[in-house]
Amino acid sequence: MPMTLNKPCLMLALMFAAGSPRAAPVTEILAAQAPAAIAPAAQAADAAWILPRLAQPIPASTDFVEVRGSALLKAPLRVAGEYRRPDAATLVREVREPYAETTTIRTGDKPGQGEVSIARAGKPAKKFSLSRAPELVALQASFGALLGGDLAALEGHYRLGAEGTRRQWTITMTPKDAKVAARIREIVLLGRDDELRCIETRPARGNEQQRTLLASAARAAAGVSEASQLAALCRGHGATR
């Protein structure tokens, strides 16, 4: 491992050089030094750097807290639960609060094929084809690609734009499919280092976006209902892991 000098050691080295009859003047030593490299955390983020670091082995799971606004509600609807990916073709969304509901999305061998199952306690599961819900195909593909760190798969469904630094970054995903774009204007991923903390889904019409907090952001949101506090956690201003 290359030796590095902290500030005290660097000062001692400069003092020793200044006292040596064969050493160059301190000003020349400082001038000869190369500009300091940008710290990795401060480097600009891009999708090719971010996606591989989000990869999780199958089976994978993550806690979530979802906040959804609606003109029909006095306050945003807040639900909490867990996302699971038991295999590459399946995404499970289990809601635990304030009600119990399990949505299972299973894709087929070809794009658009597959089935959605929605189950609630004491009621028979409702099932329908994925061809009736193209946005769910995009959702499953998105989560599969995110958990798999698959940049090419995401780029197959979305146009990607990255902003921020490797410490705190944002990826904006704009749907390529016209049917999906008719319902979803864009999906914004917000993260910190190698962790995806939040997903904001912005509808094609209206301003009632859906915000889904994940992993450490979801755990930090336990008991939090104030919209501004949840937004701060989503945007990475809350507690770290």
C-alpha positions as CSV (number, residue, x, y, z in Angstrom):
1,M,0.0,0.0,0.0
2,P,1.5,3.4,-0.9
3,M,2.5,5.5,2.0
4,T,0.5,8.6,2.6
5,L,1.4,11.6,4.8
6,N,-1.1,13.2,7.2
7,K,-0.7,16.9,7.9
8,P,1.7,16.6,10.9
9,C,3.9,14.2,9.0
10,L,3.9,16.4,5.9
11,M,4.9,19.4,8.0
12,L,7.8,17.4,9.6
13,A,8.9,16.3,6.1
14,L,8.9,19.9,4.9
15,M,10.8,21.1,8.0
16,F,13.4,18.4,7.5
17,A,13.8,19.4,3.8
18,A,14.2,23.1,4.7
19,G,17.0,22.3,7.2
20,S,18.9,20.1,4.8
21,P,21.7,21.8,2.8
22,R,20.9,19.7,-0.3
23,A,17.1,20.1,-0.2
24,A,15.1,22.4,-2.4
25,P,13.4,25.4,-0.8
26,V,10.0,24.7,0.8
27,T,8.3,26.9,-1.7
28,E,9.7,24.8,-4.6
29,I,8.6,21.6,-2.9
30,L,5.1,22.9,-2.6
31,A,5.0,24.2,-6.1
32,A,6.2,20.9,-7.5
33,Q,3.4,18.9,-5.8
34,A,0.6,17.8,-8.1
35,P,-2.9,19.2,-7.5
36,A,-4.8,17.2,-4.9
37,A,-7.0,14.5,-6.4
38,I,-10.7,14.8,-6.0
39,A,-11.9,12.7,-3.1
40,P,-13.9,9.7,-4.4
41,A,-17.1,10.7,-2.6
42,A,-16.9,14.2,-4.3
43,Q,-16.5,12.8,-7.8
44,A,-19.4,13.2,-10.1
45,A,-21.8,10.2,-10.2
46,D,-23.0,8.5,-13.3
47,A,-25.3,5.5,-13.9
48,A,-22.4,3.2,-14.9
49,W,-20.7,3.8,-11.5
50,I,-24.0,3.6,-9.5
51,L,-25.8,0.6,-10.9
52,P,-23.2,-2.1,-10.2
53,R,-23.0,-1.0,-6.6
54,L,-26.7,-1.5,-6.1
55,A,-26.6,-5.1,-7.1
56,Q,-27.9,-7.6,-4.6
57,P,-27.8,-11.4,-4.8
58,I,-31.0,-13.3,-5.2
59,P,-33.0,-13.7,-3.0
60,A,-33.1,-10.1,-2.0
61,S,-35.4,-8.0,0.2
62,T,-35.7,-4.4,1.4
63,D,-38.0,-2.5,3.8
64,F,-40.1,0.3,2.3
65,V,-42.3,3.2,3.4
66,E,-44.5,4.6,0.6
67,V,-46.3,8.0,0.7
68,R,-48.9,8.7,-1.9
69,G,-50.8,11.9,-2.3
70,S,-54.3,12.2,-3.7
71,A,-56.8,15.0,-4.1
72,L,-59.4,12.6,-2.6
73,L,-57.4,12.3,0.7
74,K,-57.1,14.9,3.4
75,A,-53.5,13.6,4.1
76,P,-51.1,11.5,2.1
77,L,-51.6,7.8,2.3
78,R,-48.7,6.2,4.1
79,V,-48.1,2.4,3.8
80,A,-45.1,0.3,5.0
81,G,-43.9,-3.2,4.3
82,E,-41.2,-5.1,2.4
83,Y,-40.2,-5.7,-1.2
84,R,-38.8,-9.1,-2.0
85,R,-37.2,-10.6,-5.1
86,P,-37.2,-14.4,-4.5
87,D,-36.0,-15.1,-8.1
88,A,-35.2,-13.1,-11.2
89,A,-38.7,-13.3,-12.6
90,T,-40.6,-12.4,-9.4
91,L,-41.2,-9.2,-7.4
92,V,-43.3,-9.3,-4.2
93,R,-44.6,-6.2,-2.6
94,E,-45.9,-7.0,0.9
95,V,-47.8,-4.2,2.7
96,R,-48.0,-4.6,6.5
97,E,-49.3,-1.2,7.6
98,P,-52.0,0.2,7.8
99,Y,-53.5,-3.0,6.1
100,A,-52.2,-6.3,4.9
101,E,-51.8,-6.9,1.2
102,T,-49.4,-8.9,-1.0
103,T,-48.9,-8.1,-4.7
104,T,-46.8,-10.6,-6.6
105,I,-45.6,-9.8,-10.1
106,R,-44.3,-12.7,-12.2
107,T,-42.9,-12.1,-15.7
108,G,-43.0,-14.6,-18.5
109,D,-40.4,-15.6,-21.1
110,K,-41.2,-12.7,-23.4
111,P,-41.7,-9.0,-22.6
112,G,-45.3,-8.2,-21.5
113,Q,-46.0,-11.8,-20.6
114,G,-46.7,-12.7,-17.0
115,E,-49.2,-12.4,-14.2
116,V,-50.1,-10.1,-11.3
117,S,-51.6,-11.5,-8.1
118,I,-53.1,-9.3,-5.4
119,A,-54.0,-11.0,-2.1
120,R,-55.7,-9.7,1.0
121,A,-56.4,-11.7,4.2
122,G,-59.7,-13.5,4.0
123,K,-60.3,-12.8,0.4
124,P,-59.5,-14.8,-2.8
125,A,-56.5,-13.4,-4.7
126,K,-57.2,-11.2,-7.7
127,K,-55.2,-12.2,-10.8
128,F,-54.7,-10.5,-14.1
129,S,-52.3,-10.5,-17.0
130,L,-49.3,-8.1,-17.1
131,S,-50.4,-7.0,-20.5
132,R,-53.2,-5.0,-18.8
133,A,-50.7,-3.1,-16.7
134,P,-47.6,-2.0,-18.7
135,E,-46.4,0.2,-15.8
136,L,-46.1,-2.9,-13.7
137,V,-43.9,-4.5,-16.3
138,A,-41.7,-1.5,-16.1
139,L,-41.8,-1.6,-12.3
140,Q,-40.7,-5.3,-12.2
141,A,-38.1,-4.7,-14.8
142,S,-36.8,-1.6,-12.9
143,F,-36.5,-3.4,-9.6
144,G,-35.0,-6.4,-11.2
145,A,-32.4,-4.3,-13.0
146,L,-31.7,-2.2,-9.9
147,L,-31.3,-5.2,-7.6
148,G,-29.2,-6.9,-10.3
149,G,-27.1,-3.9,-11.0
150,D,-28.0,-4.3,-14.7
151,L,-27.5,-0.9,-16.5
152,A,-28.3,-2.3,-19.9
153,A,-31.7,-3.6,-18.8
154,L,-32.6,-0.2,-17.3
155,E,-31.5,1.5,-20.5
156,G,-33.7,-0.8,-22.5
157,H,-36.8,0.7,-20.7
158,Y,-35.7,4.2,-19.8
159,R,-33.6,7.2,-20.8
160,L,-31.2,7.8,-17.9
161,G,-29.7,11.0,-16.5
162,A,-27.5,11.1,-13.4
163,E,-26.7,14.1,-11.2
164,G,-24.8,14.7,-8.0
165,T,-21.7,13.1,-6.5
166,R,-20.9,9.5,-5.5
167,R,-21.7,10.5,-1.9
168,Q,-25.2,11.7,-2.8
169,W,-26.7,11.1,-6.2
170,T,-29.8,11.2,-8.3
171,I,-30.8,9.2,-11.4
172,T,-33.8,10.3,-13.4
173,M,-35.5,7.6,-15.5
174,T,-37.8,8.7,-18.4
175,P,-39.9,5.8,-19.8
176,K,-39.3,4.9,-23.5
177,D,-42.5,3.0,-23.9
178,A,-45.4,5.2,-24.9
179,K,-48.0,3.3,-22.8
180,V,-45.9,3.7,-19.7
181,A,-45.1,7.3,-20.5
182,A,-48.8,8.0,-20.7
183,R,-49.1,7.2,-17.0
184,I,-45.6,8.0,-15.6
185,R,-43.6,11.1,-16.6
186,E,-40.4,10.0,-14.8
187,I,-39.0,7.9,-12.0
188,V,-36.3,9.5,-9.9
189,L,-33.9,7.4,-7.9
190,L,-32.1,9.0,-4.9
191,G,-29.2,7.4,-3.1
192,R,-26.2,7.8,-1.0
193,D,-22.9,5.9,-1.7
194,D,-24.0,2.3,-2.6
195,E,-27.5,2.5,-1.2
196,L,-30.7,3.3,-3.0
197,R,-32.7,5.3,-0.4
198,C,-35.8,6.5,-2.3
199,I,-37.8,6.3,-5.5
200,E,-40.1,9.2,-6.5
201,T,-42.6,8.3,-9.2
202,R,-44.0,11.4,-11.0
203,P,-47.3,10.9,-12.9
204,A,-47.8,12.1,-16.5
205,R,-50.7,14.3,-15.3
206,G,-51.0,16.2,-12.0
207,N,-48.6,16.8,-9.2
208,E,-49.5,13.9,-6.9
209,Q,-46.2,12.0,-6.9
210,Q,-45.6,8.8,-5.1
211,R,-42.5,8.6,-2.8
212,T,-41.1,5.2,-1.7
213,L,-38.4,5.2,0.9
214,L,-36.2,2.1,1.0
215,A,-33.6,0.4,3.3
216,S,-32.1,2.7,5.9
217,A,-34.4,5.6,4.8
218,A,-37.4,3.4,5.4
219,R,-36.2,2.3,8.8
220,A,-35.5,5.9,9.8
221,A,-39.0,6.8,8.7
222,A,-40.6,4.5,11.3
223,G,-43.2,6.5,13.1
224,V,-42.6,9.6,10.9
225,S,-45.7,10.9,9.1
226,E,-44.9,14.5,8.4
227,A,-44.5,14.9,4.7
228,S,-41.5,17.4,4.9
229,Q,-39.6,15.0,7.2
230,L,-40.2,12.1,4.9
231,A,-39.1,14.2,2.0
232,A,-35.9,15.1,3.8
233,L,-35.2,11.4,4.5
234,C,-35.9,10.6,0.9
235,R,-33.5,13.3,-0.3
236,G,-30.7,12.0,1.9
237,H,-30.7,14.7,4.7
238,G,-31.7,12.3,7.4
239,A,-29.7,9.9,9.5
240,T,-27.1,7.8,7.8
241,R,-26.9,4.1,8.0
